[in-house]
Amino acid sequence: MRARVSEGEVLRRTIAQRAFATSRLSAELRAQATSYAQRRAAEGAAQVVIAAELGVSTMSVSRWLRDAVDEVPSATMVPVQVIADAPRVSAGLALVTPSGLRVVGLDLDALCALLARLG
């Protein structure tokens, strides 16, 4: 645990050396801060704690962690076979009455029987 606090302190001091508090971090410093934030989050530290350790806003830590997840490559693509002439399964007929009753999946005989029964 002491190594993490030490690393966080070094990063906090480096981040504090910016000319303006609102200045963007260099790509290298942001990568170091993101890596630190990921490790601390994996250890169970809350974003507000990580932000305090680094001397930045909670929104910055949240954005770094979110962006780091977005950079992870998606699952490997696998080949698929498309069958163009696959038989289509009929879902049957659909009936929608003026009152909004919707009946789906009946064959013609069952639909006629239903309509006769409804009058």
A tleap script that builds the chain and sets N, CA, C and O, in Angstrom:
source leaprc.protein.ff14SB
mol = sequence {
  NMET ARG ALA ARG VAL SER GLU GLY GLU VAL
  LEU ARG ARG THR ILE ALA GLN ARG ALA PHE
  ALA THR SER ARG LEU SER ALA GLU LEU ARG
  ALA GLN ALA THR SER TYR ALA GLN ARG ARG
  ALA ALA GLU GLY ALA ALA GLN VAL VAL ILE
  ALA ALA GLU LEU GLY VAL SER THR MET SER
  VAL SER ARG TRP LEU ARG ASP ALA VAL ASP
  GLU VAL PRO SER ALA THR MET VAL PRO VAL
  GLN VAL ILE ALA ASP ALA PRO ARG VAL SER
  ALA GLY LEU ALA LEU VAL THR PRO SER GLY
  LEU ARG VAL VAL GLY LEU ASP LEU ASP ALA
  LEU CYS ALA LEU LEU ALA ARG LEU CGLY
}
set mol.1.N position { 0.832 -1.194 0.000 }
set mol.1.CA position { 0.000 0.000 0.000 }
set mol.1.C position { 0.868 1.246 0.000 }
set mol.1.O position { 0.507 2.243 -0.625 }
set mol.2.N position { 1.971 1.215 0.666 }
set mol.2.CA position { 2.849 2.382 0.755 }
set mol.2.C position { 3.359 2.791 -0.625 }
set mol.2.O position { 3.503 3.984 -0.896 }
set mol.3.N position { 3.635 1.818 -1.507 }
set mol.3.CA position { 4.122 2.131 -2.847 }
set mol.3.C position { 3.068 2.921 -3.628 }
set mol.3.O position { 3.417 3.847 -4.359 }
set mol.4.N position { 1.802 2.575 -3.488 }
set mol.4.CA position { 0.721 3.282 -4.175 }
set mol.4.C position { 0.611 4.728 -3.675 }
set mol.4.O position { 0.460 5.650 -4.477 }
set mol.5.N position { 0.684 4.926 -2.370 }
set mol.5.CA position { 0.601 6.277 -1.810 }
set mol.5.C position { 1.775 7.096 -2.326 }
set mol.5.O position { 1.609 8.261 -2.688 }
set mol.6.N position { 2.941 6.506 -2.362 }
set mol.6.CA position { 4.132 7.198 -2.839 }
set mol.6.C position { 3.977 7.577 -4.308 }
set mol.6.O position { 4.303 8.698 -4.699 }
set mol.7.N position { 3.485 6.650 -5.118 }
set mol.7.CA position { 3.289 6.933 -6.537 }
set mol.7.C position { 2.233 8.030 -6.720 }
set mol.7.O position { 2.394 8.921 -7.554 }
set mol.8.N position { 1.168 7.955 -5.943 }
set mol.8.CA position { 0.123 8.967 -6.013 }
set mol.8.C position { 0.649 10.344 -5.628 }
set mol.8.O position { 0.288 11.350 -6.240 }
set mol.9.N position { 1.497 10.381 -4.620 }
set mol.9.CA position { 2.081 11.650 -4.169 }
set mol.9.C position { 2.963 12.245 -5.265 }
set mol.9.O position { 2.912 13.450 -5.513 }
set mol.10.N position { 3.766 11.414 -5.919 }
set mol.10.CA position { 4.632 11.897 -7.000 }
set mol.10.C position { 3.787 12.442 -8.149 }
set mol.10.O position { 4.077 13.505 -8.697 }
set mol.11.N position { 2.740 11.700 -8.505 }
set mol.11.CA position { 1.858 12.166 -9.581 }
set mol.11.C position { 1.160 13.468 -9.193 }
set mol.11.O position { 1.049 14.385 -10.006 }
set mol.12.N position { 0.687 13.544 -7.936 }
set mol.12.CA position { 0.009 14.762 -7.483 }
set mol.12.C position { 0.939 15.971 -7.592 }
set mol.12.O position { 0.524 17.036 -8.049 }
set mol.13.N position { 2.174 15.809 -7.180 }
set mol.13.CA position { 3.135 16.921 -7.249 }
set mol.13.C position { 3.423 17.305 -8.699 }
set mol.13.O position { 3.540 18.488 -9.019 }
set mol.14.N position { 3.538 16.311 -9.568 }
set mol.14.CA position { 3.811 16.587 -10.982 }
set mol.14.C position { 2.625 17.306 -11.615 }
set mol.14.O position { 2.803 18.259 -12.373 }
set mol.15.N position { 1.412 16.846 -11.302 }
set mol.15.CA position { 0.203 17.486 -11.828 }
set mol.15.C position { 0.081 18.913 -11.312 }
set mol.15.O position { -0.358 19.799 -12.044 }
set mol.16.N position { 0.460 19.143 -10.074 }
set mol.16.CA position { 0.359 20.479 -9.462 }
set mol.16.C position { 1.330 21.481 -10.088 }
set mol.16.O position { 1.159 22.686 -9.908 }
set mol.17.N position { 2.338 21.014 -10.811 }
set mol.17.CA position { 3.335 21.907 -11.406 }
set mol.17.C position { 2.853 22.567 -12.701 }
set mol.17.O position { 3.592 23.349 -13.300 }
set mol.18.N position { 1.635 22.268 -13.139 }
set mol.18.CA position { 1.110 22.909 -14.347 }
set mol.18.C position { 1.032 24.418 -14.138 }
set mol.18.O position { 0.860 24.894 -13.016 }
set mol.19.N position { 1.161 25.157 -15.229 }
set mol.19.CA position { 1.107 26.617 -15.147 }
set mol.19.C position { -0.254 27.091 -14.631 }
set mol.19.O position { -0.330 28.041 -13.851 }
set mol.20.N position { -1.313 26.434 -15.063 }
set mol.20.CA position { -2.663 26.775 -14.636 }
set mol.20.C position { -3.364 25.498 -14.191 }
set mol.20.O position { -3.144 24.431 -14.764 }
set mol.21.N position { -4.192 25.606 -13.188 }
set mol.21.CA position { -4.902 24.430 -12.674 }
set mol.21.C position { -5.823 23.813 -13.719 }
set mol.21.O position { -6.145 22.627 -13.648 }
set mol.22.N position { -6.245 24.621 -14.690 }
set mol.22.CA position { -7.146 24.114 -15.719 }
set mol.22.C position { -6.418 23.627 -16.967 }
set mol.22.O position { -7.056 23.187 -17.924 }
set mol.23.N position { -5.088 23.701 -16.964 }
set mol.23.CA position { -4.312 23.246 -18.122 }
set mol.23.C position { -4.457 21.735 -18.290 }
set mol.23.O position { -4.564 20.989 -17.316 }
set mol.24.N position { -4.458 21.311 -19.532 }
set mol.24.CA position { -4.526 19.880 -19.817 }
set mol.24.C position { -3.207 19.216 -19.447 }
set mol.24.O position { -2.142 19.832 -19.484 }
set mol.25.N position { -3.311 17.951 -19.092 }
set mol.25.CA position { -2.109 17.183 -18.806 }
set mol.25.C position { -1.482 16.737 -20.115 }
set mol.25.O position { -2.176 16.551 -21.115 }
set mol.26.N position { -0.174 16.567 -20.106 }
set mol.26.CA position { 0.484 16.024 -21.295 }
set mol.26.C position { -0.019 14.595 -21.488 }
set mol.26.O position { -0.526 13.977 -20.552 }
set mol.27.N position { 0.122 14.079 -22.694 }
set mol.27.CA position { -0.347 12.724 -22.989 }
set mol.27.C position { 0.337 11.706 -22.074 }
set mol.27.O position { -0.294 10.762 -21.600 }
set mol.28.N position { 1.628 11.909 -21.836 }
set mol.28.CA position { 2.379 10.977 -20.987 }
set mol.28.C position { 1.899 11.037 -19.539 }
set mol.28.O position { 1.710 10.001 -18.902 }
set mol.29.N position { 1.703 12.242 -19.022 }
set mol.29.CA position { 1.260 12.397 -17.639 }
set mol.29.C position { -0.170 11.875 -17.472 }
set mol.29.O position { -0.502 11.260 -16.459 }
set mol.30.N position { -1.008 12.128 -18.478 }
set mol.30.CA position { -2.380 11.612 -18.406 }
set mol.30.C position { -2.373 10.084 -18.419 }
set mol.30.O position { -3.156 9.461 -17.702 }
set mol.31.N position { -1.512 9.479 -19.214 }
set mol.31.CA position { -1.419 8.018 -19.259 }
set mol.31.C position { -0.977 7.473 -17.895 }
set mol.31.O position { -1.499 6.460 -17.430 }
set mol.32.N position { -0.020 8.143 -17.262 }
set mol.32.CA position { 0.434 7.709 -15.933 }
set mol.32.C position { -0.688 7.846 -14.908 }
set mol.32.O position { -0.903 6.951 -14.091 }
set mol.33.N position { -1.402 8.971 -14.954 }
set mol.33.CA position { -2.495 9.209 -14.014 }
set mol.33.C position { -3.632 8.214 -14.249 }
set mol.33.O position { -4.233 7.721 -13.294 }
set mol.34.N position { -3.926 7.921 -15.507 }
set mol.34.CA position { -4.979 6.948 -15.837 }
set mol.34.C position { -4.600 5.565 -15.342 }
set mol.34.O position { -5.435 4.855 -14.781 }
set mol.35.N position { -3.361 5.180 -15.542 }
set mol.35.CA position { -2.887 3.876 -15.077 }
set mol.35.C position { -3.004 3.775 -13.556 }
set mol.35.O position { -3.457 2.762 -13.022 }
set mol.36.N position { -2.589 4.839 -12.872 }
set mol.36.CA position { -2.691 4.875 -11.409 }
set mol.36.C position { -4.154 4.767 -10.977 }
set mol.36.O position { -4.488 4.005 -10.070 }
set mol.37.N position { -5.025 5.545 -11.641 }
set mol.37.CA position { -6.450 5.541 -11.290 }
set mol.37.C position { -7.061 4.159 -11.513 }
set mol.37.O position { -7.874 3.706 -10.708 }
set mol.38.N position { -6.678 3.492 -12.593 }
set mol.38.CA position { -7.194 2.141 -12.865 }
set mol.38.C position { -6.770 1.167 -11.765 }
set mol.38.O position { -7.579 0.374 -11.283 }
set mol.39.N position { -5.509 1.233 -11.376 }
set mol.39.CA position { -5.034 0.329 -10.320 }
set mol.39.C position { -5.746 0.592 -9.002 }
set mol.39.O position { -6.151 -0.340 -8.307 }
set mol.40.N position { -5.896 1.871 -8.664 }
set mol.40.CA position { -6.561 2.214 -7.395 }
set mol.40.C position { -8.035 1.815 -7.435 }
set mol.40.O position { -8.574 1.338 -6.436 }
set mol.41.N position { -8.686 2.005 -8.576 }
set mol.41.CA position { -10.092 1.612 -8.698 }
set mol.41.C position { -10.222 0.096 -8.582 }
set mol.41.O position { -11.169 -0.397 -7.969 }
set mol.42.N position { -9.280 -0.646 -9.164 }
set mol.42.CA position { -9.297 -2.112 -9.061 }
set mol.42.C position { -9.101 -2.561 -7.612 }
set mol.42.O position { -9.576 -3.627 -7.220 }
set mol.43.N position { -8.406 -1.751 -6.825 }
set mol.43.CA position { -8.203 -2.050 -5.400 }
set mol.43.C position { -9.437 -1.689 -4.576 }
set mol.43.O position { -9.520 -2.016 -3.392 }
set mol.44.N position { -10.397 -1.009 -5.216 }
set mol.44.CA position { -11.623 -0.658 -4.515 }
set mol.44.C position { -11.702 0.787 -4.060 }
set mol.44.O position { -12.652 1.161 -3.372 }
set mol.45.N position { -10.729 1.605 -4.426 }
set mol.45.CA position { -10.758 3.019 -4.028 }
set mol.45.C position { -11.836 3.753 -4.814 }
set mol.45.O position { -11.996 3.531 -6.015 }
set mol.46.N position { -12.565 4.616 -4.148 }
set mol.46.CA position { -13.598 5.414 -4.795 }
set mol.46.C position { -12.949 6.497 -5.654 }
set mol.46.O position { -11.821 6.915 -5.392 }
set mol.47.N position { -13.667 6.945 -6.675 }
set mol.47.CA position { -13.129 7.979 -7.561 }
set mol.47.C position { -12.813 9.262 -6.807 }
set mol.47.O position { -11.845 9.949 -7.132 }
set mol.48.N position { -13.614 9.589 -5.810 }
set mol.48.CA position { -13.363 10.805 -5.034 }
set mol.48.C position { -12.043 10.685 -4.261 }
set mol.48.O position { -11.331 11.675 -4.094 }
set mol.49.N position { -11.724 9.501 -3.800 }
set mol.49.CA position { -10.451 9.272 -3.083 }
set mol.49.C position { -9.285 9.374 -4.058 }
set mol.49.O position { -8.270 10.001 -3.756 }
set mol.50.N position { -9.431 8.756 -5.228 }
set mol.50.CA position { -8.373 8.809 -6.245 }
set mol.50.C position { -8.132 10.262 -6.663 }
set mol.50.O position { -6.988 10.693 -6.813 }
set mol.51.N position { -9.220 11.008 -6.848 }
set mol.51.CA position { -9.102 12.414 -7.236 }
set mol.51.C position { -8.348 13.209 -6.179 }
set mol.51.O position { -7.501 14.039 -6.509 }
set mol.52.N position { -8.651 12.959 -4.911 }
set mol.52.CA position { -7.958 13.664 -3.829 }
set mol.52.C position { -6.473 13.296 -3.805 }
set mol.52.O position { -5.622 14.155 -3.573 }
set mol.53.N position { -6.167 12.036 -4.041 }
set mol.53.CA position { -4.767 11.593 -4.049 }
set mol.53.C position { -3.976 12.275 -5.166 }
set mol.53.O position { -2.794 12.577 -5.002 }
set mol.54.N position { -4.637 12.515 -6.304 }
set mol.54.CA position { -3.941 13.114 -7.443 }
set mol.54.C position { -4.093 14.637 -7.514 }
set mol.54.O position { -3.411 15.293 -8.302 }
set mol.55.N position { -4.978 15.194 -6.700 }
set mol.55.CA position { -5.183 16.633 -6.721 }
set mol.55.C position { -5.931 17.110 -7.954 }
set mol.55.O position { -5.683 18.209 -8.450 }
set mol.56.N position { -6.845 16.285 -8.448 }
set mol.56.CA position { -7.643 16.652 -9.618 }
set mol.56.C position { -9.119 16.495 -9.265 }
set mol.56.O position { -9.454 16.042 -8.171 }
set mol.57.N position { -9.990 16.866 -10.182 }
set mol.57.CA position { -11.421 16.737 -9.926 }
set mol.57.C position { -11.875 15.289 -10.098 }
set mol.57.O position { -11.237 14.492 -10.787 }
set mol.58.N position { -12.980 14.981 -9.459 }
set mol.58.CA position { -13.570 13.650 -9.602 }
set mol.58.C position { -14.002 13.422 -11.042 }
set mol.58.O position { -13.921 12.302 -11.545 }
set mol.59.N position { -14.460 14.475 -11.708 }
set mol.59.CA position { -14.862 14.357 -13.115 }
set mol.59.C position { -13.685 13.929 -13.988 }
set mol.59.O position { -13.860 13.136 -14.913 }
set mol.60.N position { -12.486 14.447 -13.705 }
set mol.60.CA position { -11.310 14.059 -14.479 }
set mol.60.C position { -11.038 12.574 -14.312 }
set mol.60.O position { -10.807 11.866 -15.292 }
set mol.61.N position { -11.065 12.105 -13.075 }
set mol.61.CA position { -10.819 10.678 -12.814 }
set mol.61.C position { -11.888 9.839 -13.498 }
set mol.61.O position { -11.575 8.818 -14.111 }
set mol.62.N position { -13.137 10.255 -13.400 }
set mol.62.CA position { -14.232 9.531 -14.040 }
set mol.62.C position { -14.020 9.445 -15.543 }
set mol.62.O position { -14.198 8.382 -16.137 }
set mol.63.N position { -13.644 10.554 -16.157 }
set mol.63.CA position { -13.401 10.594 -17.602 }
set mol.63.C position { -12.212 9.712 -17.984 }
set mol.63.O position { -12.268 9.007 -18.992 }
set mol.64.N position { -11.146 9.744 -17.198 }
set mol.64.CA position { -9.980 8.909 -17.501 }
set mol.64.C position { -10.352 7.431 -17.464 }
set mol.64.O position { -9.979 6.662 -18.350 }
set mol.65.N position { -11.082 7.052 -16.439 }
set mol.65.CA position { -11.462 5.645 -16.311 }
set mol.65.C position { -12.410 5.234 -17.435 }
set mol.65.O position { -12.287 4.134 -17.975 }
set mol.66.N position { -13.350 6.101 -17.792 }
set mol.66.CA position { -14.292 5.803 -18.873 }
set mol.66.C position { -13.551 5.691 -20.202 }
set mol.66.O position { -13.783 4.756 -20.969 }
set mol.67.N position { -12.657 6.646 -20.475 }
set mol.67.CA position { -11.907 6.631 -21.728 }
set mol.67.C position { -11.002 5.414 -21.820 }
set mol.67.O position { -10.805 4.869 -22.907 }
set mol.68.N position { -10.453 4.984 -20.702 }
set mol.68.CA position { -9.583 3.810 -20.695 }
set mol.68.C position { -10.379 2.562 -21.057 }
set mol.68.O position { -9.869 1.678 -21.746 }
set mol.69.N position { -11.625 2.485 -20.597 }
set mol.69.CA position { -12.471 1.339 -20.936 }
set mol.69.C position { -12.802 1.374 -22.420 }
set mol.69.O position { -12.828 0.328 -23.069 }
set mol.70.N position { -13.057 2.567 -22.970 }
set mol.70.CA position { -13.399 2.706 -24.385 }
set mol.70.C position { -12.236 2.323 -25.294 }
set mol.70.O position { -12.453 1.950 -26.446 }
set mol.71.N position { -11.004 2.410 -24.792 }
set mol.71.CA position { -9.837 2.091 -25.604 }
set mol.71.C position { -9.556 0.595 -25.672 }
set mol.71.O position { -8.762 0.152 -26.502 }
set mol.72.N position { -10.198 -0.184 -24.810 }
set mol.72.CA position { -9.974 -1.629 -24.811 }
set mol.72.C position { -10.556 -2.197 -26.100 }
set mol.72.O position { -11.709 -1.913 -26.425 }
set mol.73.N position { -9.786 -2.993 -26.844 }
set mol.73.CA position { -10.301 -3.524 -28.104 }
set mol.73.C position { -11.506 -4.434 -27.864 }
set mol.73.O position { -11.574 -5.162 -26.874 }
set mol.74.N position { -12.436 -4.368 -28.786 }
set mol.74.CA position { -13.632 -5.197 -28.655 }
set mol.74.C position { -13.294 -6.657 -28.973 }
set mol.74.O position { -12.175 -6.980 -29.371 }
set mol.75.N position { -14.257 -7.499 -28.792 }
set mol.75.CA position { -14.056 -8.933 -29.015 }
set mol.75.C position { -13.600 -9.185 -30.446 }
set mol.75.O position { -13.940 -8.437 -31.363 }
set mol.76.N position { -12.847 -10.223 -30.616 }
set mol.76.CA position { -12.352 -10.584 -31.934 }
set mol.76.C position { -13.514 -10.957 -32.836 }
set mol.76.O position { -14.440 -11.659 -32.430 }
set mol.77.N position { -13.449 -10.482 -34.043 }
set mol.77.CA position { -14.503 -10.813 -35.006 }
set mol.77.C position { -14.312 -12.251 -35.483 }
set mol.77.O position { -13.185 -12.726 -35.629 }
set mol.78.N position { -15.399 -12.915 -35.717 }
set mol.78.CA position { -15.352 -14.292 -36.201 }
set mol.78.C position { -16.147 -14.376 -37.497 }
set mol.78.O position { -17.114 -13.637 -37.682 }
set mol.79.N position { -15.747 -15.269 -38.390 }
set mol.79.CA position { -16.485 -15.391 -39.650 }
set mol.79.C position { -17.869 -16.003 -39.408 }
set mol.79.O position { -18.056 -16.831 -38.517 }
set mol.80.N position { -18.812 -15.576 -40.215 }
set mol.80.CA position { -20.162 -16.134 -40.149 }
set mol.80.C position { -20.566 -16.592 -41.539 }
set mol.80.O position { -20.015 -16.132 -42.540 }
set mol.81.N position { -21.517 -17.486 -41.595 }
set mol.81.CA position { -22.023 -17.969 -42.876 }
set mol.81.C position { -23.447 -17.454 -43.035 }
set mol.81.O position { -24.296 -17.684 -42.174 }
set mol.82.N position { -23.706 -16.756 -44.139 }
set mol.82.CA position { -25.033 -16.233 -44.406 }
set mol.82.C position { -25.723 -17.167 -45.385 }
set mol.82.O position { -25.194 -17.452 -46.459 }
set mol.83.N position { -26.892 -17.638 -45.016 }
set mol.83.CA position { -27.665 -18.522 -45.885 }
set mol.83.C position { -28.781 -17.682 -46.491 }
set mol.83.O position { -29.739 -17.318 -45.809 }
set mol.84.N position { -28.646 -17.380 -47.783 }
set mol.84.CA position { -29.555 -16.455 -48.439 }
set mol.84.C position { -30.952 -17.033 -48.654 }
set mol.84.O position { -31.936 -16.300 -48.552 }
set mol.85.N position { -31.061 -18.303 -48.942 }
set mol.85.CA position { -32.349 -18.892 -49.288 }
set mol.85.C position { -32.964 -19.670 -48.133 }
set mol.85.O position { -33.633 -20.678 -48.359 }
set mol.86.N position { -32.754 -19.232 -46.926 }
set mol.86.CA position { -33.336 -19.922 -45.773 }
set mol.86.C position { -34.854 -19.765 -45.824 }
set mol.86.O position { -35.351 -18.677 -46.115 }
set mol.87.N position { -35.587 -20.829 -45.547 }
set mol.87.CA position { -37.049 -20.726 -45.585 }
set mol.87.C position { -37.546 -19.785 -44.488 }
set mol.87.O position { -37.028 -19.784 -43.372 }
set mol.88.N position { -38.537 -19.003 -44.818 }
set mol.88.CA position { -39.100 -18.069 -43.853 }
set mol.88.C position { -40.263 -18.724 -43.132 }
set mol.88.O position { -41.097 -19.397 -43.738 }
set mol.89.N position { -40.299 -18.517 -41.855 }
set mol.89.CA position { -41.384 -19.052 -41.051 }
set mol.89.C position { -42.438 -17.958 -40.934 }
set mol.89.O position { -42.156 -16.841 -40.500 }
set mol.90.N position { -43.649 -18.304 -41.329 }
set mol.90.CA position { -44.732 -17.336 -41.265 }
set mol.90.C position { -45.208 -17.192 -39.827 }
set mol.90.O position { -45.440 -18.185 -39.137 }
set mol.91.N position { -45.349 -15.971 -39.389 }
set mol.91.CA position { -45.841 -15.719 -38.038 }
set mol.91.C position { -47.352 -15.736 -38.008 }
set mol.91.O position { -47.947 -15.529 -36.950 }
set mol.92.N position { -47.992 -15.978 -39.144 }
set mol.92.CA position { -49.436 -15.972 -39.201 }
set mol.92.C position { -49.960 -14.583 -39.496 }
set mol.92.O position { -49.198 -13.659 -39.780 }
set mol.93.N position { -51.247 -14.452 -39.426 }
set mol.93.CA position { -51.896 -13.179 -39.703 }
set mol.93.C position { -51.978 -12.338 -38.439 }
set mol.93.O position { -51.837 -12.840 -37.324 }
set mol.94.N position { -52.208 -11.065 -38.639 }
set mol.94.CA position { -52.373 -10.153 -37.512 }
set mol.94.C position { -53.678 -9.400 -37.679 }
set mol.94.O position { -54.031 -8.986 -38.784 }
set mol.95.N position { -54.386 -9.227 -36.591 }
set mol.95.CA position { -55.635 -8.487 -36.581 }
set mol.95.C position { -55.517 -7.383 -35.545 }
set mol.95.O position { -55.134 -7.627 -34.401 }
set mol.96.N position { -55.851 -6.161 -35.957 }
set mol.96.CA position { -55.894 -5.038 -35.037 }
set mol.96.C position { -57.282 -4.434 -35.150 }
set mol.96.O position { -57.668 -3.954 -36.216 }
set mol.97.N position { -58.022 -4.455 -34.076 }
set mol.97.CA position { -59.393 -3.925 -34.086 }
set mol.97.C position { -59.372 -2.420 -33.889 }
set mol.97.O position { -58.369 -1.865 -33.440 }
set mol.98.N position { -60.483 -1.747 -34.226 }
set mol.98.CA position { -60.548 -0.290 -34.023 }
set mol.98.C position { -60.337 0.125 -32.566 }
set mol.98.O position { -59.907 1.247 -32.297 }
set mol.99.N position { -60.637 -0.776 -31.624 }
set mol.99.CA position { -60.444 -0.429 -30.206 }
set mol.99.C position { -59.006 -0.658 -29.739 }
set mol.99.O position { -58.660 -0.356 -28.597 }
set mol.100.N position { -58.162 -1.202 -30.647 }
set mol.100.CA position { -56.759 -1.377 -30.304 }
set mol.100.C position { -56.364 -2.785 -29.924 }
set mol.100.O position { -55.192 -3.032 -29.639 }
set mol.101.N position { -57.308 -3.725 -29.909 }
set mol.101.CA position { -56.987 -5.118 -29.609 }
set mol.101.C position { -56.142 -5.674 -30.744 }
set mol.101.O position { -56.504 -5.542 -31.913 }
set mol.102.N position { -55.028 -6.288 -30.406 }
set mol.102.CA position { -54.125 -6.836 -31.422 }
set mol.102.C position { -53.992 -8.332 -31.204 }
set mol.102.O position { -53.641 -8.782 -30.113 }
set mol.103.N position { -54.274 -9.103 -32.252 }
set mol.103.CA position { -54.159 -10.560 -32.223 }
set mol.103.C position { -53.179 -10.945 -33.314 }
set mol.103.O position { -53.368 -10.590 -34.477 }
set mol.104.N position { -52.125 -11.676 -32.942 }
set mol.104.CA position { -51.070 -12.023 -33.890 }
set mol.104.C position { -50.843 -13.526 -33.863 }
set mol.104.O position { -50.933 -14.158 -32.810 }
set mol.105.N position { -50.548 -14.093 -35.029 }
set mol.105.CA position { -50.114 -15.476 -35.107 }
set mol.105.C position { -51.200 -16.483 -35.435 }
set mol.105.O position { -50.941 -17.685 -35.380 }
set mol.106.N position { -52.387 -16.053 -35.769 }
set mol.106.CA position { -53.453 -16.989 -36.106 }
set mol.106.C position { -53.399 -17.336 -37.591 }
set mol.106.O position { -52.981 -16.523 -38.416 }
set mol.107.N position { -53.829 -18.559 -37.919 }
set mol.107.CA position { -53.969 -18.878 -39.331 }
set mol.107.C position { -55.313 -18.335 -39.805 }
set mol.107.O position { -56.090 -17.816 -39.003 }
set mol.108.N position { -55.590 -18.449 -41.089 }
set mol.108.CA position { -56.781 -17.833 -41.654 }
set mol.108.C position { -58.064 -18.380 -41.035 }
set mol.108.O position { -58.976 -17.609 -40.735 }
set mol.109.N position { -58.151 -19.695 -40.837 }
set mol.109.CA position { -59.353 -20.292 -40.254 }
set mol.109.C position { -59.584 -19.797 -38.831 }
set mol.109.O position { -60.712 -19.452 -38.478 }
set mol.110.N position { -58.551 -19.756 -38.017 }
set mol.110.CA position { -58.693 -19.303 -36.638 }
set mol.110.C position { -59.052 -17.823 -36.589 }
set mol.110.O position { -59.831 -17.397 -35.737 }
set mol.111.N position { -58.482 -17.039 -37.508 }
set mol.111.CA position { -58.800 -15.619 -37.554 }
set mol.111.C position { -60.273 -15.392 -37.929 }
set mol.111.O position { -60.955 -14.554 -37.340 }
set mol.112.N position { -60.747 -16.163 -38.929 }
set mol.112.CA position { -62.161 -16.061 -39.323 }
set mol.112.C position { -63.076 -16.451 -38.169 }
set mol.112.O position { -64.088 -15.794 -37.927 }
set mol.113.N position { -62.724 -17.515 -37.459 }
set mol.113.CA position { -63.539 -17.962 -36.321 }
set mol.113.C position { -63.556 -16.876 -35.252 }
set mol.113.O position { -64.603 -16.610 -34.661 }
set mol.114.N position { -62.430 -16.257 -35.000 }
set mol.114.CA position { -62.380 -15.185 -33.992 }
set mol.114.C position { -63.256 -13.999 -34.392 }
set mol.114.O position { -64.015 -13.471 -33.579 }
set mol.115.N position { -63.137 -13.583 -35.671 }
set mol.115.CA position { -63.938 -12.473 -36.154 }
set mol.115.C position { -65.428 -12.782 -36.076 }
set mol.115.O position { -66.222 -11.911 -35.721 }
set mol.116.N position { -65.816 -14.010 -36.402 }
set mol.116.CA position { -67.227 -14.412 -36.338 }
set mol.116.C position { -67.702 -14.367 -34.894 }
set mol.116.O position { -68.829 -13.958 -34.617 }
set mol.117.N position { -66.855 -14.781 -33.991 }
set mol.117.CA position { -67.226 -14.805 -32.593 }
set mol.117.C position { -67.336 -13.402 -31.999 }
set mol.117.O position { -68.209 -13.124 -31.177 }
set mol.118.N position { -66.416 -12.514 -32.441 }
set mol.118.CA position { -66.461 -11.144 -31.941 }
set mol.118.C position { -67.652 -10.369 -32.491 }
set mol.118.O position { -68.126 -9.406 -31.887 }
set mol.119.N position { -68.134 -10.826 -33.679 }
set mol.119.CA position { -69.339 -10.243 -34.282 }
set mol.119.C position { -69.045 -8.987 -34.919 }
set mol.119.O position { -69.941 -8.355 -35.479 }
savepdb mol mol.pdb
quit
